[in-house]
Amino acid sequence: DWSPLQGERVLVVDVGGGAPAGSATCHTVLETLASLPCPTIAFGPAELSPEILAFARRCDLHVATRAELAPVLAGIDAAPLAAATLVQCLRASEGTGVERGLVLESLAYSTLQAGPEFAAWRAARPAPRMRPAPKGAAVRAVRAWDALRITLSRPEKRNAFSAEMRDGLVEALRVALCTPEIREIRLEGEGPAFCSGGDLDEFGELPDSATAHLVRTTRSAARLLAQCAERVCAELHGACVGAGVELPAFAARVVARADTSFWLPELDLGLIPGAGGTVSLPRRIGRQRTAWLALSRRPIDAETARRWGLVDAVR
């Protein structure tokens, strides 16, 4: 029973030394990797023989250097339950449709909301500050002929993704879906950042994790973005954190300014990406790079994002 419950938080395999001998043995090992309830990491060079490469691809991550490996191991040590849940979610979502993937992600997220790692984060966090009155709508939607421009508009909060912003984005996307005359949808953020992730002052406000799951699945901006993705161009700048990475990744075209950075910090809260990222990111950058971003909690810059395929152009 190789799992966090037995103190085994991760399995790292040195693939530089060769693969298991014999096709039957190799097949058994590959099947075992797919079912282990903890992250599996292939550690070794990028250039591998076909047999070893098949083994490395079955793992949750493949890293070539200790510099890439170290932050992943640190993330797993910090939140082993969330790390195990993340890789199980990514494995189960691979090859499934968007709808099933989003439901699976939300169920996994709600499970972790009821877990000890999220509880520890909440207990250590200062009480939420009194919120100032909103200066205006959290989302602006302006239509001009066959184009709809949707702007995240909480610049004083670096466009932190609040419940109000989620509901405003959902409303705007529903209008777009019901209006086939709208051929182009542009998604942007006002102020210094496109979106700084979920509004931490609202985390854990709902009465229970079951209610939170139903809210996520019935008011899902991710689902709506996926449904109208071919018409969407996301224009990114500044910090793109959490939902600010996950949601625009559904768009058919993503353009980033050179100052843009991308970061998935949810593991620090004992959680996994919960705004659709376990569905949208693997479709752009693959399961292993998605796992590296989430487990390492390291940001990447715009050029790296372009090279990986997370964005289509940098300008």
C-alpha positions, 0 to 999 in steps of 0.5 A: 500500500504505497500511499500517504496513509502509509507514509509513502508520499511519492515514488521517484524512479531513476529512468537513467538506469534502464527499464524493467526487463521483459515485456510482461514485467514492463506491462505490470509496472506500467499498470501499477504506476497508473493506480498508485495513490501518490505522485509518481515521478520519472527522473532522468534525461529527456532523451530516452529509448522508446521502452523507457520513454513509455515508462516515463510517460506513464508517470505523473511527471518526468523531470530531467534535473534536480532543480526541477525535482526539488520544488515538486518534492517540497510541494508534495511534502507540504500537502501530501493528501492534496498532491495525491488527489491532484495526480489521481484527478489528472489521471482520471480526467485524461481522455474524458470530456470537459463536463465529466472532467469538471465534475471530477475536479469539483468533487476532488476539490470539495473532498480536500475542502473537508480535509486536514490540510485546508483546515490547517491553512484556514486556522493559520490565516488571519481573520478576513478584513472588512471588505470595502464597498464595490466600486462597480460591477466586477465584470463589464460586458460590452457588445459592438456589432458581432464582438463582445468584450468581457473585462474583469474589473476589480483592479483594486484587488488585482481582479481576485476571482470573487463570487461576484466576479464568477457570477458576472462572468457566467452571465456574460458567457450565457448571453454569448452562448445564446447569441450566435450573432456574436462571433468574437469574444475577448476576455481581458482584465483591468488594472495591473493583473489579469487575475490574481486568483481566487479571493482568499477572503471568501475561501471556506464561506459556504456552509459545507463542501457539498454545497460548494460542489453544487455551486461550482458545477451550476455556476461554472465559468469553465464549462461555458468558456469551453462551450464557446471556446472557438470564439474566445480570445483571452488577452493576458497581462501581469499576474495570472494566478489560479483561476487566472491561468485555468479559465483562459486556457479554455480559449481557442486563442490566448495572447499574453504580454511579455510581463505575464506570469503564470502560477498555480499555488493551490497546493499551499492551501491544501487544495488543487486547481478548482476553476477548471485547470485540471481539464483546461491545462492538460489539453494545452500543455499535457498532464505532466507539465500541469502536474509540475506547475501545480506540485512545484508551485513555481511560476513560469514566464510568458515565453515559457508559457508560449513554448509549452503551448499555454499561450499562443503568442507573446506580444 
